Amino acid sequence: MPCDAVIVGGSVAGSITAIELARRGFRVALFEKCRFPRPKACGEGLLPHGVAALAELGIDCPAPRVRGLRYVSPGGRVAEADFPFGYGLVVRRERFDEVLFRKAASTPGVEAFEGTAWDPDRTKARWIVGADGLHSRFHRGGNFTARSPAGIRIGLSTHVRGLRIDRERVEVILHPGGEVYLAPSDGDETLVACLCRKESIPAAESNEARVKAILRSLPSLVGRLGEIRFTTPALAVAPLGLAVTPVASGNIMLVGDAAGAPDPVTGEGMSLAILSARAAARAMAEGRPEEYARERERLAAGSLWLGSWILRASRLPAIADRVVRSLAGRPDLFRKLLDVAVGRERNLSLPELARLVI
């Protein structure tokens, strides 16, 4: 089957790349080995710059809106602020991925194959795009090196009823074992994502029991936690965070988590996937894959810095308390930190960092 580009993986990054390439006149073959809808462990947050990129593509996915972040320290200190522009979305992955795949499949120039693994002997192309996630087949071929950070972290995600939350913001609760994300989902449901160091995961007979144990251990949820009822299975993913080099080699480009993933503590994964997929499509259309490598590094810089900084703070409860107290009392710093989160800044300066911990 002749085509200009083969895309392996039809989730967020793969589908966006297919749409962008087809709009540039490419003939695209998009392969997704699973069938939609399918569950996926995810924090499900789409930050404002990711929402804006979808709007530019004419893609709409109805989902609860959030206007900012709320941080809770181990000692119970609270800081909250609105995003510097726009709004975020909390998207159900089984629905969001299918919306994007169907949009790609209906784009002229794209031939989509659902429930079909790519066979390189049957379908060849000038460009090959790896969009097949953290455990990409392309990491095993010798052209790319994937490295997990020291100290394994595991994510558990699910949806529940019986938990009172701020339904206008994503809440990030820092605790000695990791972080818990709470966000509004369908109706009265709450998205719960627990990001923990491996040794901090409670011993229990199921992921649901582990999530319950983590929630019940958080002092900030006392009085807000009722009888938890799970509305979706609790799914696990590991490792959290992945570095991949290079992201382009010859005619092969990696996008999305296959190209590396910031620790999900930043909530940046899907926005980075969308923006970097668009960058990859531009680079292929121009025949300049090295430009994609540079642009993706630029796009990921802020989330990588923010993720490493939050992780260091969350491991030290006293520091985390100081930081959240500083954010609550210094809204200008909180706004600057949100600028990093949404990609408008790369990091804070050393004096600004000093102000956070004093």
N, C-alpha and C positions, 0 to 999 in steps of 0.2 A: 504494500500500500504506500504510494508516494505521498510525502508531506514535507513541510519545511521544519516543523518542530514536533517532537514527541514530548509529552509531559506525563511523568510518572507520579501519580497521586492527585486526587481530585478534591482535596479539602480546600482550605482558605487560599493558601499561596498558589496551589496548582490551578485552581479555577480562575483566580484573578489573572495569573500569567496567561492562561489560554484566551481570556477575553481581550486582554491588552494586545497580544500578538495578532489575533484575528482582526482586530480593528486596524492593525497596521498592514493588513493584506497577507498575513501568513496563513498557510494551510496547516491546521493543528490537529494532532491526534491526542486526546486526553484520556488517560487510563486510570481507573480507580478500581482496586481489587475488591473493595467491599460494595455493599448495596446500601442506599440511603432509604430511610433515616437509620443512622447507627450511632450508638452512644459513644461519648468520648470524654475522658477525664480532662477537665479544663476549669479555669477560674471564670471563664465566660465574659470577662470584661473587655469592652472595646472603648479605648480612650478617644477623646474628641478628635484628634488628628486622623485616627482610623475611620471614625464616622464621617468626617469631611471627605476623605478619599473615596469612600463608598458613594457618597452623594454625587461626587464628580463623575462617577461611573454610571450614575442613574440607577443604583441598586438600593432598594428599600427593604429592610427587614424589621417589621414591627417588634418592638421589645421595650421593656421598662427603661426609662431614662434616669440617669443619675447626674447630679450637678456638681459633685465634688467628692472629696475624701474625708474620712474621719479616722484619726489614729487614736488608739487606746494603749497606754503603756502598761507594763507589768504591775506598776503601782496604782493604776487606775486613773492616771492623768489623761485628759482628753484634749485633742486639738482637731479642729475641722475647718475646711475652707472650700470654696467653689473653684472649679476649673477656670483658668484665665480666659477661656473662650469656649463657646459651644457647650456640648453635653456629651456624656458617655452613654453607652448602651450595655445592658446585661443580656446577652444573646444565648438562647439554648442551643448548644452546639449541634445536636441532632437536626434541629430545624435550620440553623444558620448555614451549615455546610451543604445541606440539600438545596437551599435557595441559591447559593453561589454555583453549585454544580449544574443545576437546571438552567441558570442564566448563561453559564458557559456553553452548555449543550445546545442552547437555542441561538447562539451567536453565529451568524454566517461565517463559514470558514473553519468552524470547530466540528470535528467528529468525535463524539464522546462515547466511551466504552465503560459502562458501569458493571461492577461485578466481574471485571476482567483484568487479570494481571498482564503487564506488558511483557511481550516476548521479543527480545532484541533481534532474534533471527528472522522474525516475520515483519516487523515494522521498523524501518530505518528512517533517519531524517538528518538534515544538515545540523540541527541543534537538538540536544537532549537536555531536558530539564528534570532534575530530581526534586520532587516535592512530596516525598514519601516519609517525612517525619523524622523523629529522633533516632530511630533505628533504621535509617535509610540503607537500602541495598548498595548505594554508591559509596558508603563508608567502608565497604569491604573490598573495593576494587583496586586499592593501591594508589589512586589519584588523590584521595582526600583522607585527612586524618581527623578523627573525632575524639575529643578528650572531655571527660567529665571532671568537674571540680573535686578537690579533695573533700572527703566527708560527704557521704551519700545523703541526699535529702529526698524524701518521698512526699508525693502529693496525694491527697484523698479528696474527691469532690462528689457532691450529691445535692439533692434538693429536699427540703423538709418543710413541714408545717409545725407550728407550736413554738415559734421563736419570734419575739418582738424585736424589730430592728428599725433603724433610721432608713426609711424607704426612699430617701432623696440622695443618699450618699453611699458609697462603698465604704464599709467599716473594716479597718485593719487592726486586729488585736494582737499586740506583741506579747509573747510569753517566753519563758526560758527555753522551751523546747522548739520554738519556731514561731509561726504566724497563723492566724485564722482570718480568712476573708468571709465577710457576710455581705450579701447584696440582694436587692429585690429581684424576684423572678415572677413567673406567671401567677396572677391572682394574689393569694396570700402566701405563696411559697417563698422560701428563702434559699438562695444559692449559698452553700457552705463549702469552702475550700480550706483544707487543713494542710499546711506546708510544714513538715517536721523533719528534723534530723532523724536518721534511721533508729538511733538508740533511744529516741524519745517517743516513738510510736508505742501506744499502750498494747500490752499483750491481751488479746481478746480473740474470740472465736470467729469474728467477721469484721469486715471493714465498717459496717454500720455500728457495731459495738465500739470500735475504736473511735469513730467520730463522736458518738455519745460521750465516751469517757473524756475526750479532749474538751468538748463543750462544757461538761459538768465541772471540769477543773479550773475554769476561768472565772475569777472573782467578778469581773465586769459583767458577766451574764446572770449573776444572782438576781432573781426577781423578774428576769426577762425570758427565762427558759421554762417552758411548760412541758407537757408530755410530747416528746419529739415523735413525729410520724414521718417516715421516709416516703417520698413520692417517686424517687428514682433510686436505682442501686447506687451504693457508694463504690466508686471506681478508683483505682490506684494507678499512679504513673511514676516512673523513676527512670533515669536520674533527673533531678530538676537542675536545669542549666547544662549547656553543652557548648563547647567551643569547637569549631570546624575550620580547618585550613587546608587548601585555599577554598574559596566558594565558587571559583570558576577554573576549569582546567580543560584546555583544548576547546572542544565543542560541547562540553558538559557544564551546565550551570546548576547550582543548588539554590533552592529558595525555601522560605519558611523554616520550620524546625530542622529540616535536612541541612540547612546552611548554618546551623547553630541557633541556640535559644538562650535568651537571658533568663535568669532565675525568675519564675513567675511572681515573685514577691513584688515586682514592679507593675504587674498587670499589663505589660507592654506587648506580650507575644503576638496577639492577632493584629494589632496595628502595625507592628514591625513587619509581619508577614505580608500584609496588604501593600505597604509602601515599598518594601524591597522587591516584591513581585513586579510592581509597576516599573521599578528601576531596572530589573533584569530584562523586561520586555523591551524597554527603550534601548538598552545596550545591545541586545541581539539585533534589533532593527537597524542599528547603526554599525553593526559588526565590530563592536568595541567591548568585549567582555571585561577587560580590565577596568573600564569605567564603572561597571556594576560592582566590582569588588570594592572600589574606593567609596562609592555611594552607600553601599550597605554598611561599611565600617562607620561612615558618618552617621547614618540613621540609627545604628545600634549603640553609639558611644554613650549617649545620655542614660539609656536604660541599664547598660552594663555598669556604669559608675554608680547610679542610684541603687541598683540591686546589691552591689558589693557593700555599699555604705550602710544600707538598712540591715543587711545580714550581720555586719559587725556590731551594730548597735543592739540588735535584738538578742545577741548572745550575752550581753552584759546588762542586766535589768536596771542597774543604777544609771548607766549611760542612757538607756532607752527612756527612762523617766525624765532625765534632764532634757533630752532632745524634744520629747513631746511637750514638756513644759515650755521650752523655748519657742516651739512652733505656735503654741497657744498664745504666748505673750508677744510674739513678733510676727504679725501677719505679713509683713514685707518679705521675711525669710520664707514663710510658708508659700507665698505666691511664687517666689523664685524656685522653690523646690518643685512646685507643680509645673512651672515652665520646663524644668528638666524632665519631669514625667511625661509631658506631652510633646517633647521633642524640640522645644524652642530654645533650650539652653543645653550645653553639654555637661556642666557640673557647677557646683558652687565654688567660689574662691576660698582660699585658705582662711582669710579673715571671717568670711561668712560661716565656714565650718566651725571656727573657734567660737563664734557667737552662739552656735547651736548647743554646744556642750558646756558652756560656762553658766 
